[in-house]
Amino acid sequence: MLAESASLLNIDVVILDSGDYTPAKQIVVPRTAEKAHIDGSFTDPAKIRELAKKVDVLTVEIEHVDVGVLEEIESSVPLGIHPSPSTIRIVQDKFLQKQHLKASGVPVSEFLPVERTVESIQSAIDKLGLPLMLKSRTLAYDGRGNFVIHDPSQIDQALIALKDRPLYAEKWVPFINEIAVMVVRDTKGETTSYPAVETVHKENVCHLVFAPLRSRDPAVPHRAKQVAEAAVKTFQGAGIFGVEMFLMQDGSIYVNEIAPRPHNSGHYTIEGCETSQYENHLRAILSLPLGSTALKVPSTAMLNVLGASSNHQEIFDFTNFAVTVPGTTIHLYGKAECRKGRKMGHVTVVAQNDAELRSRLRPLLERIPGGSSIAELDRYAPLPPSKGHSHHHPLVGIIMGSDSDLPIMLPAAHILDSFNIPYELTIVSAHRTPDRLVEYSKSAASRGLRVVIAGAGGAAHLPGMVAAMTALPVVGVPVKGSSLDGVDSLHSIVQMPRGIPVATVAINNGTNAGLLAVRILSAGIPDLINDMEKYLKNLETEVMTKVDRLEEIGWEAYEVKK
């Protein structure tokens, strides 16, 4: 994928890898004999030196290289080695990486060095508790080298599974989500980051990535970027860095691991962002201006395609189906051998909103080699709710101060149903549930809502209070009360102070509130404009039918439907 981006910029790439037809070598044909790829291991000192003599800048796709050789040749490479060999040396030993991060003030969980003995690991259990995460210090990636000990009886099993590698132990972190941020830094030290994402791991391997990160706490995505950028600034060298983190229940964030290279959690950027992680890696190490890291689609996901067996046909059957799903882009890596658990490719899905994204993702999860459990499908790509229940990924929030307002708000819901717009409907009282009001309003945008419809009678504070705490458009529905015929509610909604706008509709007119929400959404979902035009055409047809009927039978015989 790095080679693909390089080819679009006419950047010559020389690749060191074992074999003549490895994935990256399939992408780039050398333009001259001097730029021919090198057949050999990326841990072979002689081959690394041979590569260094051919290039202006040297970069790595995996950190498990001979860092000693890189340190020896660093000064001989015209534009340097990125990331810095000193960074690679720290990162390739996960225990040293944790020590470095802790010493730099980066939040990490508790950890301890352990020997490869039952007694040493038992001592770590006594200090850090159970479950205990036992990890290989070196040569560990994609979950290889991790073992979760739930009971001391598993210590022998863990030692066998982790073979003869040096180990360390981490205190188990009871996270609510795994999240990640891709950070890019140029040769001058300028740093920028991509949106925070949610990552989902299956059997310790990255399975799904969702962008942008959704959270009830609107500060979490920004805080994740701050933590990630601060962590990357503690290392040397330019390029892209993948920062994996744990999100805790209280909103705090711990850094789990850092990869000084393009990363699985950033694959979505190829279709999802204005500049992919691969192009920005090239820009960074070549001292070119960094590209925009902004999302260019409202919602995107990445699904890893892993082998379920040695049968390549399972992969082809899946991708042949995936091409039928709207918004999908398939990346197969051209690996000659398929085996269980090997990354054979990935699929990126883009959509206009989270609900559409999950509906496109579900059939992919159903057919992925190896399959998906019902629990997994229902968690990450749930079916639409039954009628009368809120959607898991709503675009519109319909709220009301009391259940007595429900008959007035139902027409808004029915309008959204007719336009196939996902929504939620609930009670939020400005006066009786003030904490709920604050939490709902402040989390609305970060959860993915784009419009709030708020119905209220009497003092009708609900729409205005919501508008004061969210940047989303708010449509107020004045509800007719027991006195003043709802005029008091209407006046309360429209008399908001300067700077806190609330749109409104006629008293008790939930229908128009729903229609106004559709029109607001159409600014970002153009298909809704066509749907609204059809709706207006149907209104015209309905009226003209009445005109014809009135002329046909006369007004004395005409019956007005109530």
Phi, psi and omega per residue, in radians:
M1 nan -0.553 3.037
L2 -1.172 -0.697 3.129
A3 -1.140 -0.641 3.101
E4 -1.064 -0.821 3.128
S5 -1.114 -0.686 3.140
A6 -1.109 -0.686 -3.097
S7 -1.118 -0.552 -3.141
L8 -1.262 -0.348 3.130
L9 -1.823 0.178 -3.107
N10 0.992 0.609 3.080
I11 -1.653 2.151 3.109
D12 -1.283 2.370 -3.128
V13 -2.195 2.259 3.027
V14 -1.929 2.240 -2.990
I15 -1.986 2.300 3.007
L16 -1.811 1.996 3.101
D17 -2.814 2.793 -3.112
S18 -1.455 2.061 -3.139
G19 1.960 2.679 -3.104
D20 -1.496 -0.364 -3.030
Y21 -2.187 0.675 3.065
T22 -1.193 2.833 -3.005
P23 -0.866 -0.864 -3.085
A24 -1.187 -0.623 -3.129
K25 -1.192 -0.382 3.088
Q26 -1.236 -0.371 -3.040
I27 -1.520 -0.683 -2.984
V28 -2.023 2.135 3.024
V29 -1.681 2.149 -3.140
P30 -1.022 2.385 -3.117
R31 -1.441 -0.354 3.081
T32 -2.467 2.836 3.135
A33 -1.097 -0.573 -3.141
E34 -1.134 -0.403 -3.108
K35 -1.786 0.356 -3.131
A36 -1.158 2.545 3.092
H37 -1.164 2.851 -3.084
I38 -1.994 2.294 3.107
D39 -1.628 1.993 -3.138
G40 2.925 3.027 -3.118
S41 -1.447 2.522 3.100
F42 -1.327 0.045 3.015
T43 -1.839 0.036 -3.107
D44 -1.498 1.992 -3.097
P45 -0.980 -0.723 -3.114
A46 -1.129 -0.711 -3.126
K47 -1.217 -0.631 3.098
I48 -1.121 -0.732 3.107
R49 -1.122 -0.683 3.105
E50 -1.092 -0.740 3.108
L51 -1.098 -0.781 -3.081
A52 -1.044 -0.577 -3.135
K53 -1.252 -0.273 -3.061
K54 -1.700 -0.200 -2.928
V55 -2.156 2.824 3.051
D56 -1.582 -0.517 3.109
V57 -2.486 2.491 -3.097
L58 -2.083 2.333 3.108
T59 -2.376 2.899 -3.085
V60 -2.161 2.627 3.107
E61 -1.796 -0.281 3.115
I62 -2.506 2.456 -3.009
E63 -1.458 -0.100 -3.089
H64 -1.488 1.062 -3.120
V65 -1.979 3.010 3.099
D66 -1.381 1.647 -3.033
V67 -1.226 -0.451 3.106
G68 -1.072 -0.732 3.093
V69 -1.143 -0.715 3.127
L70 -1.057 -0.693 3.120
E71 -1.144 -0.634 3.130
E72 -1.149 -0.701 -3.013
I73 -1.692 -0.035 -3.014
E74 -0.927 -0.781 -3.067
S75 -1.256 -0.280 -3.096
S76 -1.591 -0.159 3.118
V77 -1.570 2.055 -2.973
P78 -0.855 -0.844 -3.094
L79 -1.798 0.169 3.009
G80 1.585 3.121 3.094
I81 -1.976 2.230 -3.111
H82 -2.326 2.295 -0.032
P83 -1.184 2.948 -3.102
S84 -1.052 2.480 3.052
P85 -0.936 -0.567 3.107
S86 -1.117 -0.635 3.083
T87 -1.180 -0.782 -3.140
I88 -1.077 -0.701 -3.141
R89 -1.061 -0.724 3.137
I90 -1.210 -0.795 -3.000
V91 -1.252 -0.590 -3.054
Q92 -1.247 -0.243 3.003
D93 -1.933 1.858 -2.997
K94 -1.106 -0.515 3.095
F95 -1.213 -0.770 3.078
L96 -1.089 -0.651 3.110
Q97 -1.061 -0.785 3.136
K98 -1.138 -0.714 3.098
Q99 -1.063 -0.759 3.141
H100 -1.080 -0.818 -3.111
L101 -1.117 -0.771 -3.141
K102 -1.088 -0.767 -3.138
A103 -1.135 -0.436 -3.134
S104 -1.570 0.034 3.104
G105 1.467 0.234 3.114
V106 -1.459 2.322 -3.093
P107 -1.178 2.102 3.072
V108 -2.373 2.811 3.100
S109 -1.314 2.940 3.106
E110 -1.171 2.547 -3.137
F111 -2.632 2.786 -3.112
L112 -2.536 2.548 2.967
P113 -1.304 2.540 3.085
V114 -2.362 2.647 3.013
E115 -1.558 2.888 -3.139
R116 -1.466 1.004 3.108
T117 -2.357 2.681 3.111
V118 -1.065 -0.711 -3.088
E119 -1.116 -0.739 -3.117
S120 -1.163 -0.707 -3.141
I121 -1.234 -0.639 3.074
Q122 -1.095 -0.664 3.095
S123 -1.091 -0.686 3.096
A124 -1.135 -0.656 3.087
I125 -1.103 -0.739 -3.142
D126 -1.074 -0.596 -3.087
K127 -1.521 -0.676 -3.020
L128 -1.839 -0.246 3.104
G129 1.474 3.118 3.104
L130 -2.011 2.621 -0.135
P131 -1.091 2.736 3.102
L132 -2.122 2.284 3.088
M133 -1.587 1.956 3.094
L134 -1.746 2.240 -3.032
K135 -2.265 2.560 2.939
S136 -1.274 2.408 3.110
R137 -1.272 -0.579 -3.034
T138 -2.250 2.821 3.061
L139 0.934 0.689 -3.126
A140 -2.143 2.222 3.050
Y141 -2.803 2.848 -3.115
D142 0.902 0.661 3.094
G143 1.438 -0.218 3.086
R144 -1.255 2.171 -3.111
G145 1.820 0.137 3.075
N146 -1.993 2.489 3.053
F147 -2.571 2.159 3.122
V148 -1.635 2.070 3.119
I149 -1.660 2.028 3.112
H150 -1.692 -0.357 -3.105
D151 -2.579 2.493 -3.126
P152 -0.970 -0.412 3.127
S153 -1.130 -0.232 -3.120
Q154 -1.576 0.000 -3.056
I155 -1.067 -0.803 3.133
D156 -1.075 -0.706 3.117
Q157 -1.095 -0.692 3.134
A158 -1.140 -0.735 -3.140
L159 -1.106 -0.641 3.097
I160 -1.201 -0.777 -3.091
A161 -1.123 -0.637 -3.084
L162 -1.590 0.117 2.995
K163 0.973 -2.391 -3.020
D164 -1.831 0.416 -3.100
R165 -1.424 2.647 3.025
P166 -1.152 2.578 -2.990
L167 -2.188 2.837 2.891
Y168 -2.608 2.897 -3.072
A169 -2.120 2.516 3.084
E170 -2.126 2.470 3.017
K171 -1.135 2.353 3.136
W172 -1.101 2.314 -3.113
V173 -1.843 2.009 -3.120
P174 -1.409 1.195 -3.077
F175 -1.311 2.776 3.048
I176 -1.743 -0.403 3.081
N177 -2.644 2.602 2.918
E178 -1.696 2.303 -3.085
I179 -2.294 2.886 -3.121
A180 -2.663 2.718 3.061
V181 -2.435 2.297 3.008
M182 -1.572 2.236 -3.122
V183 -2.075 2.341 3.116
V184 -2.110 2.373 -3.141
R185 -2.318 2.363 -3.120
D186 -1.572 -3.117 -3.071
T187 -1.215 -0.244 3.090
K188 -1.612 -0.062 3.139
G189 1.639 -0.001 3.100
E190 -1.213 2.326 -3.030
T191 -2.187 2.441 3.003
T192 -2.516 2.850 -3.068
S193 -2.378 2.750 3.091
Y194 -1.498 2.943 3.113
P195 -1.044 2.586 3.035
A196 -1.164 2.522 -3.112
V197 -2.271 2.790 2.972
E198 -1.657 2.317 3.072
T199 -1.996 2.488 3.132
V200 -2.123 2.169 -3.135
H201 -1.866 2.490 3.118
K202 -2.251 2.080 -3.054
E203 0.934 0.764 3.059
N204 1.221 0.173 3.122
V205 -2.053 2.437 3.107
C206 -0.976 2.185 -3.074
H207 -1.932 -0.850 -3.096
L208 -2.383 2.608 2.989
V209 -2.324 2.283 3.110
F210 -2.045 2.264 3.104
A211 -2.310 2.412 -0.049
P212 -1.396 2.923 3.084
L213 -1.140 2.255 3.050
R214 -1.757 2.417 -3.094
S215 -2.699 2.535 3.047
R216 -1.265 -0.318 3.069
D217 -1.724 1.877 -3.061
P218 -1.126 -0.265 -3.115
A219 -1.469 -0.267 -3.036
V220 -1.067 -0.864 -3.112
P221 -1.011 -0.738 3.139
H222 -1.194 -0.708 3.140
R223 -1.127 -0.651 3.107
A224 -1.089 -0.709 3.111
K225 -1.146 -0.690 3.123
Q226 -1.094 -0.787 -3.141
V227 -1.112 -0.762 -3.109
A228 -1.122 -0.804 -3.125
E229 -1.129 -0.693 3.116
A230 -1.103 -0.678 3.134
A231 -1.145 -0.771 -3.109
V232 -1.147 -0.593 -3.132
K233 -1.142 -0.225 3.117
T234 -1.453 -0.121 -3.129
F235 -1.894 2.878 -3.124
Q236 -1.783 2.665 3.030
G237 1.750 2.842 -3.107
A238 -1.764 2.931 3.066
G239 2.178 -2.900 -3.111
I240 -1.751 2.485 -3.139
F241 -2.253 2.321 3.042
G242 -1.726 2.113 -3.102
V243 -1.950 1.963 3.117
E244 -1.663 2.370 -3.035
M245 -2.419 2.845 3.042
F246 -1.925 2.307 3.051
L247 -1.767 2.172 -3.099
M248 -1.645 2.911 -3.106
Q249 -1.037 -0.633 -3.100
D250 -1.464 0.098 3.122
G251 1.587 -0.106 3.100
S252 -1.272 2.786 -3.032
I253 -2.289 2.325 3.022
Y254 -1.999 2.432 3.021
V255 -1.398 2.280 3.107
N256 -1.605 -1.112 -3.131
E257 -2.577 2.777 3.085
I258 -2.197 2.313 3.069
A259 -1.942 2.097 -3.091
P260 -1.498 1.021 -3.003
R261 -3.017 3.011 2.979
P262 -0.977 2.525 -2.952
H263 -2.364 2.675 -3.128
N264 -0.955 -0.617 -3.119
S265 -1.280 -0.065 3.095
G266 -1.956 0.101 3.137
H267 -1.067 -0.557 -3.116
Y268 -1.036 -0.383 -3.052
T269 -1.152 -0.352 -3.117
I270 -1.070 -0.849 3.114
E271 -1.699 -0.368 -2.975
G272 -1.635 -0.361 -3.030
C273 -2.142 2.848 -3.090
E274 -1.184 -0.494 3.034
T275 -2.366 2.225 -3.101
S276 -1.259 2.824 3.089
Q277 -1.061 -0.529 -3.097
Y278 -1.278 -0.794 3.105
E279 -1.119 -0.705 -3.133
N280 -1.207 -0.526 3.046
H281 -1.095 -0.783 3.103
L282 -1.094 -0.805 3.131
R283 -1.026 -0.731 -3.080
A284 -1.121 -0.840 -3.043
I285 -1.359 -0.275 3.125
L286 -1.788 0.177 3.115
S287 1.041 0.576 3.022
L288 -1.600 2.742 3.102
P289 -1.016 2.362 3.107
L290 -1.200 2.510 3.134
G291 -1.521 2.877 3.126
S292 -1.078 2.385 3.103
T293 -1.740 0.140 -3.057
A294 -1.234 2.582 3.001
L295 -1.146 2.455 3.059
K296 -1.908 0.046 3.033
V297 -2.302 2.642 -3.111
P298 -1.185 -0.528 -3.042
S299 -2.658 2.367 -3.132
T300 -2.612 2.725 3.104
A301 -2.506 2.671 3.049
M302 -2.115 2.309 3.110
L303 -2.085 2.079 3.095
N304 -1.266 2.468 3.090
V305 -1.902 1.855 -3.124
L306 -1.846 2.578 3.054
G307 -1.159 2.454 3.071
A308 -1.777 -0.235 3.140
S309 -2.855 -2.869 3.090
S310 -1.523 0.069 -3.048
N311 -1.574 1.891 3.100
H312 -1.087 -0.500 -3.037
Q313 -1.070 -0.523 3.100
E314 -1.072 -0.649 3.115
I315 -1.198 -0.781 -3.110
F316 -1.144 -0.684 3.120
D317 -1.076 -0.714 3.137
F318 -1.153 -0.832 -3.094
T319 -1.203 -0.514 3.061
N320 -1.132 -0.548 3.040
F321 -1.352 -0.711 -3.053
A322 -1.018 -0.567 -3.129
V323 -1.157 -0.250 3.124
T324 -1.522 -0.171 -3.097
V325 -1.580 2.139 -3.120
P326 -1.017 2.513 3.050
G327 1.431 0.097 -3.099
T328 -1.727 2.559 2.995
T329 -2.278 2.271 -3.053
I330 -1.792 2.354 3.047
H331 -2.153 1.821 3.002
L332 -1.737 2.442 -2.947
Y333 -1.604 -0.049 3.089
G334 1.245 0.469 3.128
K335 -1.335 2.334 -3.036
A336 -1.235 -0.563 -3.063
E337 -2.010 2.264 3.054
C338 -1.792 2.359 3.058
R339 -2.616 2.825 -3.068
K340 -1.035 2.216 3.087
G341 1.505 -0.077 -3.129
R342 -1.456 2.379 3.110
K343 -1.268 1.965 -3.113
M344 -1.753 -0.258 -3.132
G345 2.946 -2.981 3.023
H346 -2.645 2.838 3.086
V347 -2.141 2.284 3.020
T348 -1.804 2.385 3.098
V349 -2.100 2.291 3.059
V350 -2.103 2.675 -3.108
A351 -2.751 2.942 -3.122
Q352 -1.420 -0.259 3.110
N353 -2.835 2.967 -3.069
D354 -1.123 -0.678 -3.116
A355 -1.111 -0.764 3.112
E356 -1.126 -0.690 3.128
L357 -1.047 -0.849 -3.098
R358 -1.153 -0.589 3.115
S359 -1.194 -0.550 3.082
R360 -1.349 -0.546 -3.106
L361 -1.289 -0.600 -3.023
R362 -0.974 -0.901 -3.137
P363 -1.098 -0.473 3.075
L364 -1.203 -0.759 3.105
L365 -1.129 -0.610 3.141
E366 -1.138 -0.509 -3.034
R367 -1.923 0.030 -3.118
I368 -1.072 2.418 3.088
P369 -0.932 2.276 -3.060
G370 1.689 -0.351 3.052
G371 1.336 3.021 3.120
S372 -2.352 2.491 3.109
S373 -1.305 2.800 3.077
I374 -1.047 -0.680 3.137
A375 -1.080 -0.712 3.126
E376 -1.151 -0.774 3.126
L377 -1.056 -0.790 -3.078
D378 -1.224 -0.449 -3.141
R379 -1.431 -0.764 -2.995
Y380 -1.807 -0.295 3.116
A381 -2.595 1.093 -3.051
P382 -1.168 2.663 3.043
L383 -1.218 2.737 3.073
P384 -1.018 2.580 -3.099
P385 -1.234 2.804 3.034
S386 -1.206 2.778 -3.073
K387 -1.012 2.338 3.135
G388 1.633 0.151 3.118
H389 -2.239 2.609 -3.082
S390 -1.217 2.579 3.095
H391 -1.339 2.611 3.130
H392 -1.223 -0.446 -3.094
H393 -2.330 1.247 -3.026
P394 -1.340 2.651 2.985
L395 -1.715 -0.482 -3.103
V396 -2.156 2.385 3.023
G397 -1.881 2.140 3.054
I398 -1.831 2.042 -3.118
I399 -2.233 2.706 -3.131
M400 -2.560 2.689 -3.077
G401 -1.326 -0.366 -3.079
S402 -2.696 2.690 3.101
D403 -1.138 -0.330 3.096
S404 -1.162 -0.298 3.119
D405 -1.470 -0.120 -3.037
L406 -0.992 -0.788 3.141
P407 -1.016 -0.522 3.134
I408 -1.359 -0.556 -3.066
M409 -1.539 -0.363 -3.132
L410 -1.010 -0.696 3.105
P411 -1.014 -0.581 3.070
A412 -1.103 -0.758 3.110
A413 -1.087 -0.727 -3.120
H414 -1.153 -0.634 3.064
I415 -1.086 -0.802 3.137
L416 -1.102 -0.647 3.059
D417 -1.021 -0.770 -3.075
S418 -1.163 -0.422 3.102
F419 -1.735 0.126 3.136
N420 0.986 0.718 3.121
I421 -1.757 2.166 -3.139
P422 -1.220 2.395 -3.100
Y423 -2.593 2.918 2.997
E424 -2.156 2.669 3.137
L425 -2.373 2.208 -3.098
T426 -2.746 3.054 3.134
I427 -1.795 2.254 3.067
V428 -2.408 1.896 -3.107
S429 -1.658 2.221 -3.133
A430 -1.145 -0.522 -3.038
H431 -1.795 -0.600 -3.046
R432 -1.669 -0.349 3.092
T433 -2.324 1.112 -3.055
P434 -1.103 -0.639 3.132
D435 -1.147 -0.711 3.098
R436 -1.105 -0.681 3.102
L437 -1.035 -0.820 -3.114
V438 -1.114 -0.825 -3.107
E439 -1.110 -0.759 -3.134
Y440 -1.079 -0.813 -3.073
S441 -1.156 -0.794 -3.065
K442 -1.274 -0.442 -3.126
S443 -1.631 -0.141 -2.991
A444 -0.990 -0.890 -3.085
A445 -1.197 -0.745 -3.091
S446 -1.223 -0.318 3.049
R447 -1.473 -0.223 3.106
G448 1.960 -0.028 3.075
L449 -1.164 2.641 3.099
R450 -2.164 -0.303 3.106
V451 -2.544 2.507 3.030
V452 -2.099 2.266 3.010
I453 -1.878 2.102 -3.071
A454 -2.130 2.133 3.115
G455 -1.841 2.402 -3.118
A456 -2.756 2.570 3.091
G457 -2.013 3.073 3.105
G458 1.081 -2.129 -3.123
A459 -1.096 -0.500 3.018
A460 0.940 0.837 3.130
H461 -1.367 -0.352 -2.987
L462 -0.975 -0.935 -3.101
P463 -1.025 -0.753 -3.108
G464 -1.182 -0.706 3.130
M465 -1.141 -0.683 3.095
V466 -1.117 -0.782 -3.120
A467 -1.093 -0.492 3.140
A468 -1.296 -0.280 -3.051
M469 -2.087 0.115 3.067
T470 -2.457 2.604 3.080
A471 -1.492 -0.054 -3.128
L472 -1.285 2.676 3.020
P473 -1.168 2.403 3.140
V474 -2.092 2.265 3.086
V475 -1.896 2.063 3.139
G476 -1.624 2.356 3.086
V477 -1.957 1.872 3.099
P478 -1.233 2.210 -3.083
V479 -1.823 2.286 -3.139
K480 -1.161 2.182 -3.137
G481 -1.740 -2.865 -3.103
S482 -1.343 -0.249 3.122
S483 -2.464 2.746 3.074
L484 1.169 0.121 3.011
D485 0.975 0.455 3.091
G486 1.493 -0.087 3.123
V487 -1.129 -0.586 3.098
D488 -1.088 -0.708 3.116
S489 -1.138 -0.763 3.140
L490 -1.063 -0.818 -3.131
H491 -1.106 -0.673 -3.141
S492 -1.099 -0.713 -3.089
I493 -1.233 -0.729 -3.041
V494 -1.434 -0.277 -3.110
Q495 -1.627 0.771 3.085
M496 -1.357 2.615 3.138
P497 -1.206 2.770 3.136
R498 -0.965 2.342 3.118
G499 1.744 -0.236 3.131
I500 -2.161 1.354 -3.077
P501 -1.334 2.476 3.000
V502 -2.324 2.122 3.037
A503 -1.310 2.707 3.124
T504 -2.550 2.942 -3.123
V505 -2.305 -3.108 3.141
A506 -1.147 2.770 -3.141
I507 -0.982 2.274 3.123
N508 1.141 0.280 -3.038
N509 -1.718 1.257 3.084
G510 -1.109 -0.521 3.129
T511 -1.028 -0.870 -3.127
N512 -1.171 -0.527 3.080
A513 -1.106 -0.754 3.083
G514 -1.096 -0.748 3.137
L515 -1.144 -0.677 3.114
L516 -1.148 -0.665 3.085
A517 -1.073 -0.709 3.108
V518 -1.084 -0.740 -3.125
R519 -1.170 -0.647 3.093
I520 -1.114 -0.781 3.137
L521 -1.127 -0.511 -3.088
S522 -1.128 -0.316 3.085
A523 -1.115 -0.479 3.124
G524 -1.958 -0.188 3.121
I525 -2.213 1.497 -3.009
P526 -0.980 -0.496 -3.138
D527 -1.053 -0.457 3.138
L528 -1.188 -0.415 3.076
I529 -1.126 -0.780 3.097
N530 -1.095 -0.709 3.130
D531 -1.132 -0.668 3.122
M532 -1.191 -0.655 3.091
E533 -1.093 -0.662 3.084
K534 -1.150 -0.690 3.108
Y535 -1.067 -0.799 3.131
L536 -1.126 -0.633 3.111
K537 -1.135 -0.666 3.105
N538 -1.147 -0.634 3.070
L539 -1.087 -0.748 3.119
E540 -1.092 -0.765 3.135
T541 -1.081 -0.704 3.131
E542 -1.084 -0.763 3.140
V543 -1.173 -0.774 -3.111
M544 -1.142 -0.524 3.060
T545 -1.131 -0.691 3.103
K546 -1.175 -0.665 3.093
V547 -1.041 -0.831 -3.128
D548 -1.107 -0.712 -3.137
R549 -1.149 -0.700 3.130
L550 -1.099 -0.720 3.131
E551 -1.225 -0.533 -3.080
E552 -1.266 -0.792 -3.021
I553 -1.902 -0.168 -3.127
G554 1.469 2.747 -3.024
W555 -1.333 -0.346 3.117
E556 -1.206 -0.598 -3.118
A557 -1.610 -0.194 -3.066
Y558 -1.266 2.328 3.115
E559 -1.927 2.231 3.122
V560 -1.492 2.187 3.126
K561 -1.330 2.331 3.129
K562 -1.721 nan nan
